[in-house]
Amino acid sequence: MRPARLFRSLSVLAFSALALSACDTWFGKDDAPPLEGERISVLLHERTIAADKDAGKIEILLPPPSINEEWPQSGGYANHAMHHTLSAEVPVPIWTADVGAGADDTDRLVSEPIIADGKIFTLDSESMVTAFDEKTGEYLWSRELTPDDEDDAHIAGGLAYYRGGLFVTTGFAEVFAINAKSGKVFWRYNTGAPMRAAPAARHGKIFVVTMDNRLMAISAATGKLAWTYEALSEEVGLLRSATPAVDRGIVVAAFLSGELVALRADSGRELWNESLASRRQVGALSNMFQIRGNPVIDRDRVFAINHGSLLVSVDLRTGQRIWDQEIGGGEMPWVAGDFIYVLTNGSELLCLSRKNGAILWVQTLPRWEDWEEKLDAIVWSGPILASDRLVIAGSHGIALALSPYDGHILGQVELPDRVTIPPVIANGTLYFLADDATLVAYR
């Protein structure tokens, strides 16, 4: 029987009616008269990044949006290159679900939902996995993964779906293989160290990164260790870590030390090692070289950004750095055609040329909930590109839609609570997981 704390449903019709006006505003169709009084920009703060002088000469042309039937692991597909996804012209909320325990002073939600096999899977802040029907939000099953002798201090990992199996990393140094239909555990493997990153799955293996800076390849079928790679040690790290990217028989992993390493997926043999240490030291964040956002493999290029101040494009085969930009951020770069979209630590959304890293436009985002007193900093997550709209979510409970062509804000929608996890999309449906453990589906 489903645990009582998980059961909470809202009437689809009532919820949709409540949010329809917000959705119209989100997609730029609200014709209501403006409010009276002096208009003051909530985007006001010093801009630190500017578009290149010749940016206006480059026309931004994107591939047409296409449906992605799954979002099977963190970042979407195994290579994290999702390009231009398809969504409804004016999505409306169709259902909500309670995924379990939300964020509080000690525990955080860090794992994005994944979608596969007609189901959406979530991992709450107390390491409970739950499966819902993708179309209706109906509860299917749940499984608690916290060891019996552990009651607190959860550090969540993440989820990946692969060939009928759901693979879960936890902060209790265990990897689980679970039957995606029934919730039954197939196997479990102890890594010896906690994990803050979701696993990657491809080529018959599950790739996990531990907090002591090891990359481990585990057989998806048997749960046996295939190989291990040890990176440089680093004691300081952020709450969430990057999921490896896998493509063309190569796995690219990012570590707390700022190392970006490419290895053969079958043997673990190192192909190249690139350091994302910043060239310019500015403030405390520049000392944090950790790559928090997932690296992306797209057409023999690797794109990665560290939390200090460096975004790089690297040749997948040779490790040669093609270009770099002194830009720091904690979210996965989004590659679409010949362009890259990036959220920065300075609350800016950028569009760059995939070819040479030229900055084509910059949109400054709200940085503070109380901008006059500069209190309650807003943390943005995303973006994802869906039907000619860049969608990002904020820790103040607001999601924005922006134009991918010039960055102007199309509108916004209010979410149930603060959101610190990137939105995901599959089969034209957008999903937001709020910190109060409410999962909202927009279609």
C-alpha positions in Angstrom: 0.0 0.0 0.0 1.2 3.5 -0.8 2.6 5.4 2.3 0.2 8.0 3.6 2.8 10.8 3.3 3.0 10.2 -0.4 -0.7 10.6 -1.1 -1.7 14.1 -2.2 -3.7 14.9 -5.4 -5.2 18.0 -6.8 -8.2 18.2 -9.2 -6.8 18.6 -12.7 -9.6 20.9 -13.7 -9.3 23.1 -10.6 -5.6 23.3 -10.8 -5.6 24.0 -14.5 -8.2 26.8 -14.1 -6.1 28.4 -11.3 -3.0 28.5 -13.4 -4.3 29.2 -16.9 -3.8 33.0 -16.6 -0.2 32.3 -15.4 0.4 30.1 -18.4 -0.8 32.8 -20.8 1.6 35.2 -19.2 4.4 32.7 -19.4 4.0 32.4 -23.2 3.4 36.1 -23.8 -0.4 36.1 -24.4 -1.6 38.1 -21.4 -3.4 41.2 -22.7 -4.4 42.6 -19.2 -3.8 46.3 -18.7 -0.6 47.3 -17.0 -0.6 48.1 -13.3 -0.6 51.8 -12.2 2.5 53.3 -10.7 6.2 53.7 -11.5 7.7 50.7 -13.3 11.1 49.6 -11.9 13.1 46.8 -13.5 13.6 43.8 -11.3 16.5 42.8 -13.5 18.6 45.8 -12.4 22.2 44.8 -11.4 25.6 45.4 -12.9 26.2 43.3 -16.0 29.5 41.6 -16.1 29.3 39.8 -19.4 28.6 41.5 -22.8 27.8 40.2 -26.3 30.7 40.3 -28.8 30.9 43.3 -31.1 30.1 41.3 -34.2 27.3 39.3 -32.6 24.6 41.1 -34.6 26.0 39.7 -37.8 25.2 36.1 -36.9 21.7 34.9 -37.5 20.5 32.4 -34.9 18.8 29.5 -36.8 17.8 26.4 -34.8 16.8 22.9 -35.9 13.0 22.4 -35.8 11.7 21.0 -32.5 11.3 17.3 -32.3 9.6 15.0 -29.8 11.8 13.1 -27.3 9.9 10.1 -26.0 12.1 9.7 -23.0 14.3 11.6 -20.5 16.0 8.4 -19.3 18.8 9.9 -17.2 20.2 13.2 -15.8 20.6 15.6 -18.7 18.3 13.6 -21.0 20.1 11.1 -23.2 23.4 9.6 -22.3 25.4 12.3 -24.2 23.3 15.1 -22.8 22.7 16.7 -26.2 18.9 17.2 -26.4 18.9 20.0 -29.1 15.4 21.4 -29.7 12.6 19.5 -27.9 8.9 19.8 -28.7 6.2 21.0 -26.3 2.7 22.3 -26.7 2.2 25.9 -27.9 0.6 26.9 -24.6 1.2 24.1 -22.0 -1.3 23.9 -19.1 -0.8 22.0 -15.8 -2.5 18.6 -16.2 -1.6 16.8 -12.9 0.5 17.1 -9.7 1.9 14.4 -7.5 3.7 14.3 -4.1 7.0 12.5 -4.5 7.7 12.1 -0.7 10.1 14.1 1.5 11.0 17.6 0.3 13.9 19.9 1.1 14.6 21.2 4.6 17.4 22.5 6.7 19.4 19.3 6.6 18.2 17.5 3.4 18.0 18.7 -0.2 16.3 17.6 -3.3 19.1 17.3 -5.9 17.9 14.6 -8.3 15.9 15.5 -11.4 13.1 13.3 -12.4 13.6 10.8 -15.3 11.0 9.6 -17.8 11.0 6.2 -19.6 8.7 3.2 -20.3 5.6 5.3 -19.8 6.6 6.2 -16.3 8.2 9.1 -14.4 10.6 8.3 -11.6 11.7 10.5 -8.7 14.1 10.4 -5.8 13.1 12.4 -2.7 15.4 14.0 -0.1 15.3 10.8 2.1 16.4 8.4 -0.7 12.9 7.1 -1.5 12.3 6.2 -5.2 8.8 6.6 -6.5 7.2 5.7 -9.9 4.2 7.5 -11.4 2.2 7.0 -14.6 3.6 9.5 -17.1 0.2 10.5 -18.5 -1.9 10.7 -15.4 0.5 11.1 -12.5 -1.0 8.0 -10.8 1.1 6.5 -8.1 2.6 3.1 -9.1 5.2 2.0 -6.5 7.9 3.3 -4.2 11.0 1.9 -2.5 12.9 3.2 0.4 16.7 2.9 0.0 17.9 4.3 3.3 19.8 1.6 5.3 18.1 0.5 8.6 20.9 2.0 10.7 20.7 5.5 9.1 18.1 8.0 10.1 19.4 11.4 8.9 22.1 13.3 7.0 20.9 12.2 3.6 23.0 13.0 0.6 20.9 12.0 -2.4 22.5 10.7 -5.7 20.2 10.3 -8.7 18.5 8.1 -11.2 19.0 6.5 -14.6 16.9 4.1 -16.7 18.4 1.5 -19.0 16.8 -1.5 -20.7 14.0 -2.0 -18.2 16.2 -1.3 -15.1 16.2 1.7 -12.9 19.6 2.5 -11.5 20.0 4.6 -8.3 23.0 6.1 -6.6 22.7 7.2 -3.0 24.6 9.1 -0.3 25.0 5.8 1.6 27.6 4.5 -0.8 25.3 2.1 -2.6 24.2 1.6 -6.2 20.8 -0.1 -6.7 19.4 -1.9 -9.8 15.6 -1.9 -9.6 12.9 -3.5 -11.8 11.3 -0.4 -13.3 7.9 -2.1 -13.5 7.6 -3.6 -10.0 10.2 -1.7 -7.9 11.9 -5.0 -7.0 15.7 -4.7 -6.3 17.8 -6.8 -8.7 21.2 -6.1 -7.2 23.1 -3.6 -5.0 26.7 -2.6 -5.0 28.7 -0.8 -2.3 31.1 1.8 -3.7 32.8 2.6 -0.5 32.0 6.3 -0.7 28.9 8.4 -1.0 27.6 9.7 -4.3 26.1 13.1 -5.1 25.8 12.6 -8.9 23.2 10.6 -10.8 24.5 7.6 -12.7 25.0 7.4 -16.5 24.0 4.3 -18.4 25.1 3.0 -21.7 27.1 0.2 -23.4 25.9 -2.3 -20.8 27.4 -0.4 -17.9 26.4 2.0 -15.2 28.9 4.8 -14.7 29.0 6.4 -11.2 31.2 9.1 -9.7 31.9 9.0 -5.9 32.7 11.8 -3.5 36.3 10.6 -3.2 36.8 11.3 -6.9 36.5 7.9 -8.4 34.7 6.9 -11.6 33.4 3.3 -11.4 31.9 1.2 -14.3 29.5 -1.5 -13.1 27.8 -4.1 -15.2 24.2 -3.3 -15.6 23.2 -6.9 -15.8 25.2 -8.4 -12.9 26.2 -5.5 -10.6 29.9 -6.5 -10.8 32.6 -3.9 -11.0 34.2 -3.7 -14.5 36.8 -1.0 -13.9 37.7 2.0 -11.7 39.4 5.3 -12.5 40.8 7.6 -9.7 41.1 11.3 -10.2 42.9 13.9 -8.1 41.7 14.1 -4.6 39.6 17.2 -3.5 38.0 17.7 -0.1 35.7 20.6 -0.9 32.7 20.1 -3.1 29.2 21.4 -4.0 26.0 19.7 -3.0 25.3 18.3 -6.5 27.8 16.8 -8.8 27.9 16.1 -12.6 26.7 13.0 -14.3 29.2 11.5 -16.8 28.4 11.9 -20.5 28.7 8.8 -22.7 28.8 8.6 -26.5 30.7 6.8 -29.3 32.2 4.3 -26.8 33.7 7.1 -24.7 32.7 8.3 -21.2 33.5 11.8 -20.2 33.5 12.4 -16.4 33.9 15.6 -14.4 35.4 15.7 -10.9 35.5 17.9 -7.8 39.1 18.9 -8.7 38.0 20.4 -12.0 39.4 17.6 -14.1 37.5 16.6 -17.2 38.5 13.1 -18.2 37.7 11.0 -21.3 38.0 7.2 -21.0 37.2 4.2 -23.1 33.8 2.9 -21.9 34.8 -0.7 -22.3 38.1 -0.7 -20.5 38.5 2.5 -18.5 41.6 3.4 -20.4 42.3 7.2 -20.2 42.2 9.0 -23.6 42.8 12.5 -22.3 42.6 14.7 -19.2 41.7 18.4 -19.3 41.8 20.8 -16.3 39.2 23.5 -16.0 41.2 25.6 -13.5 40.5 29.2 -14.1 43.2 31.4 -15.6 41.8 34.5 -13.8 41.3 34.4 -10.0 38.3 36.6 -9.1 36.7 36.1 -5.7 36.1 32.9 -3.7 34.2 31.1 -6.4 37.2 31.0 -8.7 38.9 28.7 -6.3 36.1 26.2 -6.8 37.0 24.3 -10.0 34.3 21.7 -9.6 32.3 20.9 -12.7 28.7 20.8 -11.3 26.7 20.9 -14.5 26.7 17.8 -16.7 29.3 17.8 -19.5 27.8 17.5 -23.0 29.0 15.4 -26.0 27.7 16.7 -29.3 29.1 15.8 -32.7 32.6 15.0 -31.5 32.8 18.0 -29.2 32.7 18.1 -25.4 31.2 21.2 -23.7 31.7 21.7 -20.0 31.6 24.6 -17.5 33.1 24.8 -14.0 31.8 26.6 -11.0 34.7 29.0 -11.0 34.9 30.8 -14.3 35.6 28.6 -17.4 33.5 27.2 -20.2 35.3 25.0 -22.7 34.9 23.2 -26.0 37.1 20.2 -26.3 37.7 17.7 -29.2 36.2 14.4 -28.1 38.9 12.2 -29.6 42.1 14.2 -28.9 41.2 16.3 -25.9 42.5 19.4 -27.7 40.8 22.6 -26.4 39.0 24.3 -29.3 38.0 27.4 -27.4 37.2 28.7 -23.9 35.3 31.5 -22.3 35.8 33.0 -18.8 32.3 32.1 -17.7 31.4 30.3 -14.6 28.2 28.3 -13.9 26.7 25.3 -12.2 24.1 24.1 -14.7 24.5 21.9 -17.8 25.1 23.8 -21.1 22.3 23.3 -23.5 23.4 22.6 -27.1 21.0 23.2 -30.0 22.3 23.1 -33.5 25.1 25.6 -33.8 24.4 27.4 -30.6 24.9 26.9 -26.8 22.8 28.3 -24.0 24.3 28.7 -20.6 23.2 30.0 -17.1 26.0 31.8 -15.3 26.7 32.3 -11.6 25.9 36.0 -12.1 22.3 35.3 -13.0 22.7 35.7 -16.7 21.5 33.6 -19.6 23.9 33.5 -22.5 23.7 32.3 -26.1 27.1 31.4 -27.6 28.3 30.1 -31.0 29.1 26.4 -30.9 31.8 27.0 -33.5 34.0 29.6 -31.7 32.4 30.4 -28.4 31.4 34.0 -29.4 28.8 35.5 -27.1 25.7 36.4 -29.2 23.4 37.7 -26.6 23.1 38.2 -22.8 20.0 38.4 -20.8 20.3 39.5 -17.2 17.9 37.7 -14.9 16.4 38.7 -11.5 19.1 38.2 -8.9 17.4 38.9 -5.6 13.9 38.4 -4.3 14.3 41.7 -2.5 16.3 43.6 -5.0 16.3 46.9 -3.1 18.0 45.3 0.0 19.8 42.6 -2.1 18.3 39.9 0.1 17.4 36.3 -0.7 19.5 35.5 -3.7 17.7 33.7 -6.6 19.3 30.6 -7.9 18.3 29.6 -11.4 18.3 26.1 -12.9 18.1 25.0 -16.6 17.7 25.9 -19.3 15.9 23.5 -21.6 14.8 24.4 -25.1 11.2 23.5 -25.9 9.4 24.8 -29.1 11.3 28.0 -29.5 11.3 28.8 -25.8 14.1 28.6 -23.3 12.6 27.5 -19.9 14.4 28.1 -16.6 13.2 27.7 -13.0 14.1 29.9 -10.0 14.5 29.3 -6.3 11.8 31.9 -5.7 9.1 29.7 -7.2 8.9 31.3 -10.6 9.7 29.8 -14.0 10.6 32.0 -17.0 10.3 31.4 -20.7 12.7 33.4 -22.9 13.4 33.7 -26.6 16.3 31.6 -27.8 16.9 34.1 -30.6 17.5 37.3 -28.6 16.9 36.4 -24.9 13.9 38.6 -24.3 11.6 37.3 -21.6 8.3 35.9 -23.1 6.6 35.5 -19.7 6.5 33.6 -16.5 4.5 31.1 -14.4 4.3 30.6 -10.6 5.2 27.2 -9.3 4.0 25.5 -6.1 7.2 26.2 -4.2 10.9 27.2 -4.8 12.6 25.1 -7.5 16.3 24.2 -7.4 16.3 21.3 -9.9 16.3 21.8 -13.7 13.0 21.1 -15.5 12.8 18.1 -17.7 10.7 17.2 -20.8 9.4 14.1 -22.6 6.6 13.5 -25.0 5.8 17.2 -25.1 5.2 17.4 -21.4 7.3 19.7 -19.1 7.9 18.6 -15.5 9.0 20.8 -12.5 9.9 19.3 -9.2 9.5 21.9 -6.4 11.3 21.8 -3.1 8.1 20.9 -1.2 8.2 17.6 -3.2 5.4 18.6 -5.5 5.9 17.3 -9.1 3.9 19.4 -11.7 3.3 18.2 -15.3 2.5 20.8 -18.0 1.2 19.6 -21.4 
